[in-house]
């Protein structure tokens, strides 16, 4: 533990030296990070397969590819984002010029989860590097093979006083770091309960925190939806990584008039994608650990199994499962499922869906399948959620022009693209005043004439 604190101090000194601030340095580090990953693709694929049974295509599609794209976005925008920005100066401050100077926040701590170890670590790392910071990374020990590969690739190719991956159990490693040192920013992705603990520990040193948490992400299908397309996209988004996706559709609320047709299409697409026996299909993933397997299996008792329900503890396999007759207050509706279990509810009026959503934690994502623009506006205006899609699932994560982040119990702070750069940057405001004019009425002694002059230049109607 003392060694970890020494690494933090070394990173602080390296940052204070100014070495991380130049555009050339930031560019070189981002390019180097991508080159290390591209050179070691096989190692990464093998680690993700051992942890989560991810197929190489899913690894590229949801881990490596988006990470490369985020690095590209940072490289493309970074030079412009680094420049001082001239902003409007109000009349009463003239003659002067006001500028914002982007400044790195310093040493950044990124605490990443086990479900997308590469993606949810290094898209944030890319933003922190682009903003000119040093970075300390604590990956989840649950995805042990991926964490080991991260340690190997980063710690062998980058100096510890700039970019370093920590080993060990989070509950042991993190408290001394968070409670004994100030970080320029702490970036956490994980569960709501752990997020509360991270925030409480970081508060002791007043370290600013971004929390990317979970929530109950609804998928709403109305009577106007293209059901074939909706089912295909719901199955894809729900069963990526065996359902272990923070923005997976957590449950479906479907209009009663099209419920049966939608379920038939969902079953058809499950079997089209993964076969009738998903356990033998190498495209279908596995639950990360025995503990998580047991927790997800408990949800199978919270309704009537319409499809699936097969399990194999030895293989950590849970079949894609559709649940009906689920109570709104059942355990499966009180926490993020994080597995291939899909409760299905019906509605006839939009307000019924709002009532269901409001019983649960704030959604990190919302998905709506409809061709009715009035319905589209209704849910966008009436539901608080992080980000989402109309007639699609999960795709909001692929666009770096919108922030990825939650609201309320699903977290706070957003990142990706310029939003990542801003998260890891302090904007220093400076007003530069000219000397050739000095309004006499700013100084005492005050009088009615001076007051009227102030009213003429500030607070006017």
Residue, then its C-alpha position, 0 to 999 in steps of 0.5 A: x500500500x505504501x508503494x501505491x502512495x509512492x506512485x501517486x506522489x511520483x505522478x504528482x511530481x511528474x505532473x508538476x514538472x510540466x511534462x504532460x502539458x504539451x500537445x506533442x506529448x499528449x499526442x505521442x501518448x495517445x498514439x502509443x496507447x493505441x499501438x500497444x493495444x493493436x500489437x497485443x490484440x490476441x492477448x486482450x481477446x484471450x483475456x476477455x474470453x477467459x473472463x466473459x467468454x467474449x467472441x473476438x467479434x464482440x471484443x472488437x465491436x464493443x471493446x477495442x473498436x470503440x476505444x480506438x475510435x475514442x482515441x481518434x476523436x481525442x487526437x482530432x480535437x485535442x489541439x483545438x480544445x487546448x487553446x485559450x477561448x475568448x468569451x463575451x465580456x459584459x459592458x460594465x467590465x469594458x475595456x477588457x478581454x475575457x479568456x478561458x484557459x484549459x488546464x489539466x486537473x493533475x493526477x487522475x484516478x480511474x476505477x473501472x468495472x469488470x463487464x467491459x474492462x478495456x472499453x470502460x477503462x481506456x475511453x476514460x483514460x484517453x480523455x484524461x491523457x488528452x487533457x494533459x494529466x497523469x493517470x492511475x488505473x484500478x481495474x476490477x479484480x473480478x475480471x482477473x485475466x483482463x486486469x492482468x493483461x492491462x497491468x502487463x501492457x500499461x506497466x511495461x510500456x509506460x512509466x509509473x509516474x505517468x500511467x500505471x495500473x494498480x493490482x489488488x482488491x479494490x476494497x483494500x487498495x482504494x481506501x488508503x489512496x482516496x482517504x490520504x491523497x487529493x486527486x485532481x479527479x476520481x472517475x468511477x464506473x460500477x454499482x450504485x452502492x460502491x459508488x456511494x462509498x467511493x464518493x464518501x472516501x473521496x470527500x475526505x480530501x475534497x477530490x472531485x468525482x464522476x460516477x458512472x452507475x447503473x439503474x433500471x433502463x426501460x425498453x418501451x415498445x408501443x403499438x406503432x413500432x416495427x416489431x420485427x426490427x424492435x425484437x432484433x435490436x432488443x435481443x442484440x442489446x440485451x444479450x451483448x456480454x450475456x446481459x452484463x451491460x450497464x445500458x442493456x434494456x433492463x425490462x420491456x414495457x410493451x403495448x398490450x395489443x402487440x405483446x404476443x407478436x413482440x415476444x414471438x419475434x424476440x424468441x425467433x431472434x434469440x434462436x436465430x442469433x444463438x441457436x436453440x441450445x445457447x450453451x453450445x454456441x460460441x457467440x453466447x457469453x457467460x456470467x463473470x463469477x459464481x457469485x454473480x451467477x447465483x444472484x442472477x439465478x434468483x431473479x428466475x423465481x420472480x415471475x413466470x418463465x415464458x422462454x429459457x430459464x436453463x442454467x449450468x452452475x459449473x459453466x456459469x451459463x444462464x440461458x436467455x430468459x423471458x419473464x412474465x407476470x412480474x410484480x412491479x416490486x419484485x426483486x428483479x425490478x429493484x436492482x440492475x439485473x446484469x444478466x440475460x433475464x428480460x421481464x416483460x410488462x404490458x401497458x395500454x396508456x403511456x402514463x402506466x409506463x411512467x408509473x412503472x419507471x418512477x418506481x425504480x432508480x433513475x434509468x441510465x438509458x431509455x429505449x423507445x420503439x415507436x413511429x409516433x412522434x407524439x409518443x417520442x416527445x412524451x417519453x423524452x420530456x417526462x422521463x429523466x435518464x442519462x441517454x438513450x435511443x429511439x428505435x435502437x438499443x445501446x447505440x448511444x454509447x457509440x457517438x462521442x458527440x453526446x455525453x455518456x453519463x447518468x442522472x440521480x441514482x444512475x450517476x453524475x458527470x458525463x464523458x466521451x469526446x469533448x465531454x471527456x476532455x472537459x471532465x479532466x480539465x479545469x477552465x481558468x477564467x482570466x479578465x485582462x483589463x486595459x489601462x486607457x480608461x477607468x470609470x470614475x463611478x466605480x470608486x467611493x465616495x458613492x453618491x446618487x449620480x454614480x449609482x445611476x451610472x451603475x444602473x445604466x450599465x448593469x442590471x438594465x431591463 
